[in-house]
Amino acid sequence: MNYRTWHGLNRWGFLVMMPAVAAGFLMPPGPVQAALLTVGVAFAVVSGVAGAALAILMIAGRFRFACPACGEKNTHLCRSERGRGMELHCGQCGTFREGGLFRLRLRLESLARDASPEL
């Protein structure tokens, strides 16, 4: 699975799910309120179960995200330096970090500037 796909699905899904659940709780009872709650909670459950399954597979070493740029599966997912999100390190491309409004975008920080000069 591509990291950009999983990242976008969770970030955009959270932005859609939370207002739907909040509106479902605040609206008077009716079919729209029930639909909003059902959609919001169903997305949260599906996303949570999928995330837990992927985490278990990653811990067991059976799953790795593919790099969004080159498709390489020799990547490492870790917590960001600031502790505010996740980063994906690709040995060929560099580090993908979250950025932008609500951290919806991924930006690539190339390995070229981090590499030490050859002596």
PyRosetta script that sets phi, psi and omega in degrees:
from pyrosetta import init, pose_from_sequence

init()
pose = pose_from_sequence("MNYRTWHGLNRWGFLVMMPAVAAGFLMPPGPVQAALLTVGVAFAVVSGVAGAALAILMIAGRFRFACPACGEKNTHLCRSERGRGMELHCGQCGTFREGGLFRLRLRLESLARDASPEL")
pose.set_psi(1, 139.1)
pose.set_omega(1, 179.2)
pose.set_phi(2, -75.8)
pose.set_psi(2, 136.8)
pose.set_omega(2, -179.3)
pose.set_phi(3, -63.7)
pose.set_psi(3, -36.7)
pose.set_omega(3, 179.4)
pose.set_phi(4, -62.0)
pose.set_psi(4, -38.5)
pose.set_omega(4, 179.2)
pose.set_phi(5, -64.9)
pose.set_psi(5, -49.0)
pose.set_omega(5, -179.3)
pose.set_phi(6, -64.5)
pose.set_psi(6, -41.8)
pose.set_omega(6, 179.3)
pose.set_phi(7, -62.4)
pose.set_psi(7, -48.4)
pose.set_omega(7, -179.6)
pose.set_phi(8, -64.7)
pose.set_psi(8, -41.0)
pose.set_omega(8, 179.6)
pose.set_phi(9, -60.8)
pose.set_psi(9, -43.5)
pose.set_omega(9, -179.2)
pose.set_phi(10, -74.9)
pose.set_psi(10, -42.5)
pose.set_omega(10, -179.4)
pose.set_phi(11, -66.9)
pose.set_psi(11, -50.3)
pose.set_omega(11, 179.5)
pose.set_phi(12, -68.5)
pose.set_psi(12, -37.0)
pose.set_omega(12, 178.5)
pose.set_phi(13, -61.6)
pose.set_psi(13, -39.7)
pose.set_omega(13, 178.3)
pose.set_phi(14, -65.0)
pose.set_psi(14, -40.5)
pose.set_omega(14, 179.4)
pose.set_phi(15, -66.9)
pose.set_psi(15, -25.6)
pose.set_omega(15, 178.0)
pose.set_phi(16, -90.2)
pose.set_psi(16, -40.4)
pose.set_omega(16, -174.9)
pose.set_phi(17, -67.3)
pose.set_psi(17, -46.2)
pose.set_omega(17, -175.1)
pose.set_phi(18, -63.4)
pose.set_psi(18, -47.3)
pose.set_omega(18, 175.7)
pose.set_phi(19, -63.4)
pose.set_psi(19, -34.0)
pose.set_omega(19, 178.6)
pose.set_phi(20, -64.5)
pose.set_psi(20, -44.3)
pose.set_omega(20, 178.8)
pose.set_phi(21, -67.3)
pose.set_psi(21, -43.0)
pose.set_omega(21, 179.4)
pose.set_phi(22, -62.4)
pose.set_psi(22, -44.5)
pose.set_omega(22, 178.4)
pose.set_phi(23, -64.8)
pose.set_psi(23, -36.4)
pose.set_omega(23, 177.9)
pose.set_phi(24, -63.4)
pose.set_psi(24, -36.3)
pose.set_omega(24, 178.2)
pose.set_phi(25, -76.0)
pose.set_psi(25, -31.4)
pose.set_omega(25, -175.4)
pose.set_phi(26, -87.8)
pose.set_psi(26, -21.0)
pose.set_omega(26, -177.8)
pose.set_phi(27, -77.3)
pose.set_psi(27, 155.0)
pose.set_omega(27, 173.5)
pose.set_phi(28, -68.5)
pose.set_psi(28, 153.0)
pose.set_omega(28, -178.6)
pose.set_phi(29, -56.7)
pose.set_psi(29, 139.7)
pose.set_omega(29, 179.9)
pose.set_phi(30, 170.0)
pose.set_psi(30, -177.1)
pose.set_omega(30, -177.1)
pose.set_phi(31, -68.8)
pose.set_psi(31, -34.3)
pose.set_omega(31, 179.8)
pose.set_phi(32, -68.6)
pose.set_psi(32, -42.4)
pose.set_omega(32, 178.8)
pose.set_phi(33, -61.5)
pose.set_psi(33, -44.2)
pose.set_omega(33, 179.4)
pose.set_phi(34, -64.5)
pose.set_psi(34, -39.8)
pose.set_omega(34, 179.9)
pose.set_phi(35, -66.3)
pose.set_psi(35, -43.1)
pose.set_omega(35, 179.2)
pose.set_phi(36, -62.6)
pose.set_psi(36, -45.0)
pose.set_omega(36, 178.7)
pose.set_phi(37, -64.0)
pose.set_psi(37, -42.3)
pose.set_omega(37, -178.9)
pose.set_phi(38, -63.5)
pose.set_psi(38, -46.7)
pose.set_omega(38, -179.8)
pose.set_phi(39, -64.5)
pose.set_psi(39, -46.1)
pose.set_omega(39, -178.9)
pose.set_phi(40, -63.0)
pose.set_psi(40, -47.1)
pose.set_omega(40, -178.9)
pose.set_phi(41, -70.1)
pose.set_psi(41, -38.6)
pose.set_omega(41, 178.6)
pose.set_phi(42, -62.7)
pose.set_psi(42, -42.7)
pose.set_omega(42, 178.2)
pose.set_phi(43, -63.8)
pose.set_psi(43, -40.8)
pose.set_omega(43, 180.0)
pose.set_phi(44, -63.2)
pose.set_psi(44, -42.2)
pose.set_omega(44, -179.5)
pose.set_phi(45, -67.2)
pose.set_psi(45, -46.6)
pose.set_omega(45, -179.5)
pose.set_phi(46, -63.1)
pose.set_psi(46, -44.5)
pose.set_omega(46, 179.0)
pose.set_phi(47, -64.2)
pose.set_psi(47, -40.6)
pose.set_omega(47, 179.1)
pose.set_phi(48, -65.9)
pose.set_psi(48, -44.2)
pose.set_omega(48, 179.0)
pose.set_phi(49, -65.5)
pose.set_psi(49, -43.4)
pose.set_omega(49, 178.4)
pose.set_phi(50, -63.9)
pose.set_psi(50, -42.1)
pose.set_omega(50, 178.2)
pose.set_phi(51, -62.8)
pose.set_psi(51, -42.1)
pose.set_omega(51, 178.7)
pose.set_phi(52, -64.9)
pose.set_psi(52, -42.4)
pose.set_omega(52, 178.8)
pose.set_phi(53, -63.8)
pose.set_psi(53, -43.1)
pose.set_omega(53, 178.2)
pose.set_phi(54, -65.5)
pose.set_psi(54, -37.5)
pose.set_omega(54, 178.5)
pose.set_phi(55, -63.7)
pose.set_psi(55, -42.6)
pose.set_omega(55, 178.3)
pose.set_phi(56, -63.7)
pose.set_psi(56, -42.7)
pose.set_omega(56, 177.9)
pose.set_phi(57, -65.1)
pose.set_psi(57, -37.0)
pose.set_omega(57, 178.8)
pose.set_phi(58, -67.6)
pose.set_psi(58, -41.6)
pose.set_omega(58, 178.4)
pose.set_phi(59, -63.2)
pose.set_psi(59, -38.3)
pose.set_omega(59, 179.8)
pose.set_phi(60, -76.3)
pose.set_psi(60, -7.7)
pose.set_omega(60, 179.2)
pose.set_phi(61, 80.8)
pose.set_psi(61, 17.1)
pose.set_omega(61, -177.0)
pose.set_phi(62, -100.3)
pose.set_psi(62, -2.2)
pose.set_omega(62, -176.8)
pose.set_phi(63, -144.4)
pose.set_psi(63, 137.8)
pose.set_omega(63, 171.8)
pose.set_phi(64, -140.1)
pose.set_psi(64, 144.1)
pose.set_omega(64, 175.7)
pose.set_phi(65, -73.1)
pose.set_psi(65, 145.2)
pose.set_omega(65, 174.5)
pose.set_phi(66, -82.3)
pose.set_psi(66, 145.1)
pose.set_omega(66, 178.3)
pose.set_phi(67, -65.4)
pose.set_psi(67, 134.4)
pose.set_omega(67, 179.0)
pose.set_phi(68, -65.9)
pose.set_psi(68, -25.1)
pose.set_omega(68, -176.6)
pose.set_phi(69, -89.7)
pose.set_psi(69, -50.6)
pose.set_omega(69, -173.1)
pose.set_phi(70, -109.8)
pose.set_psi(70, -13.5)
pose.set_omega(70, 179.8)
pose.set_phi(71, 84.1)
pose.set_psi(71, 1.8)
pose.set_omega(71, 179.9)
pose.set_phi(72, -64.0)
pose.set_psi(72, 137.7)
pose.set_omega(72, 179.7)
pose.set_phi(73, -98.8)
pose.set_psi(73, 2.9)
pose.set_omega(73, 176.5)
pose.set_phi(74, -88.9)
pose.set_psi(74, 69.1)
pose.set_omega(74, -176.8)
pose.set_phi(75, -120.5)
pose.set_psi(75, 164.5)
pose.set_omega(75, 178.0)
pose.set_phi(76, -131.5)
pose.set_psi(76, 128.7)
pose.set_omega(76, 178.2)
pose.set_phi(77, -101.0)
pose.set_psi(77, 129.6)
pose.set_omega(77, -179.4)
pose.set_phi(78, -148.4)
pose.set_psi(78, 170.6)
pose.set_omega(78, 178.5)
pose.set_phi(79, -73.7)
pose.set_psi(79, 145.2)
pose.set_omega(79, -178.0)
pose.set_phi(80, -68.7)
pose.set_psi(80, 163.1)
pose.set_omega(80, -178.5)
pose.set_phi(81, -62.8)
pose.set_psi(81, -34.5)
pose.set_omega(81, 179.2)
pose.set_phi(82, -82.8)
pose.set_psi(82, -9.8)
pose.set_omega(82, 179.7)
pose.set_phi(83, 76.2)
pose.set_psi(83, 20.8)
pose.set_omega(83, -175.7)
pose.set_phi(84, -111.9)
pose.set_psi(84, 15.5)
pose.set_omega(84, -179.0)
pose.set_phi(85, 171.5)
pose.set_psi(85, -162.6)
pose.set_omega(85, -178.5)
pose.set_phi(86, -115.4)
pose.set_psi(86, 154.6)
pose.set_omega(86, 175.4)
pose.set_phi(87, -129.4)
pose.set_psi(87, 148.3)
pose.set_omega(87, 175.6)
pose.set_phi(88, -116.6)
pose.set_psi(88, 122.7)
pose.set_omega(88, 179.5)
pose.set_phi(89, -103.8)
pose.set_psi(89, 122.9)
pose.set_omega(89, 175.6)
pose.set_phi(90, -110.8)
pose.set_psi(90, 133.3)
pose.set_omega(90, -179.3)
pose.set_phi(91, -65.7)
pose.set_psi(91, -25.7)
pose.set_omega(91, -178.4)
pose.set_phi(92, -94.4)
pose.set_psi(92, -39.7)
pose.set_omega(92, -171.3)
pose.set_phi(93, -97.1)
pose.set_psi(93, -39.6)
pose.set_omega(93, -176.5)
pose.set_phi(94, 130.7)
pose.set_psi(94, -148.7)
pose.set_omega(94, -175.9)
pose.set_phi(95, -112.2)
pose.set_psi(95, 131.7)
pose.set_omega(95, 174.9)
pose.set_phi(96, -99.3)
pose.set_psi(96, 122.3)
pose.set_omega(96, 179.9)
pose.set_phi(97, -119.3)
pose.set_psi(97, 151.7)
pose.set_omega(97, 176.8)
pose.set_phi(98, -77.0)
pose.set_psi(98, 148.0)
pose.set_omega(98, 178.0)
pose.set_phi(99, -163.3)
pose.set_psi(99, 178.9)
pose.set_omega(99, 178.5)
pose.set_phi(100, 83.0)
pose.set_psi(100, -174.2)
pose.set_omega(100, 179.8)
pose.set_phi(101, -63.8)
pose.set_psi(101, 125.9)
pose.set_omega(101, -178.0)
pose.set_phi(102, 59.0)
pose.set_psi(102, 20.2)
pose.set_omega(102, -179.4)
pose.set_phi(103, 54.0)
pose.set_psi(103, 43.5)
pose.set_omega(103, -178.6)
pose.set_phi(104, -86.1)
pose.set_psi(104, -17.7)
pose.set_omega(104, -176.2)
pose.set_phi(105, -102.9)
pose.set_psi(105, 153.1)
pose.set_omega(105, 172.5)
pose.set_phi(106, -110.1)
pose.set_psi(106, 132.5)
pose.set_omega(106, 176.6)
pose.set_phi(107, -121.5)
pose.set_psi(107, 143.5)
pose.set_omega(107, -177.5)
pose.set_phi(108, -97.2)
pose.set_psi(108, 127.3)
pose.set_omega(108, 171.8)
pose.set_phi(109, -107.1)
pose.set_psi(109, 111.2)
pose.set_omega(109, -171.3)
pose.set_phi(110, -65.3)
pose.set_psi(110, 154.0)
pose.set_omega(110, 175.8)
pose.set_phi(111, -76.2)
pose.set_psi(111, -18.9)
pose.set_omega(111, -173.1)
pose.set_phi(112, -60.6)
pose.set_psi(112, -40.8)
pose.set_omega(112, -178.2)
pose.set_phi(113, -79.9)
pose.set_psi(113, -18.3)
pose.set_omega(113, -179.9)
pose.set_phi(114, -89.8)
pose.set_psi(114, -14.9)
pose.set_omega(114, -176.2)
pose.set_phi(115, -73.0)
pose.set_psi(115, 139.9)
pose.set_omega(115, 177.7)
pose.set_phi(116, -78.8)
pose.set_psi(116, 146.4)
pose.set_omega(116, -179.5)
pose.set_phi(117, -68.5)
pose.set_psi(117, 146.6)
pose.set_omega(117, 178.6)
pose.set_phi(118, -76.8)
pose.set_psi(118, 140.1)
pose.set_omega(118, 179.9)
pose.set_phi(119, -100.9)
pose.dump_pdb("model.pdb")
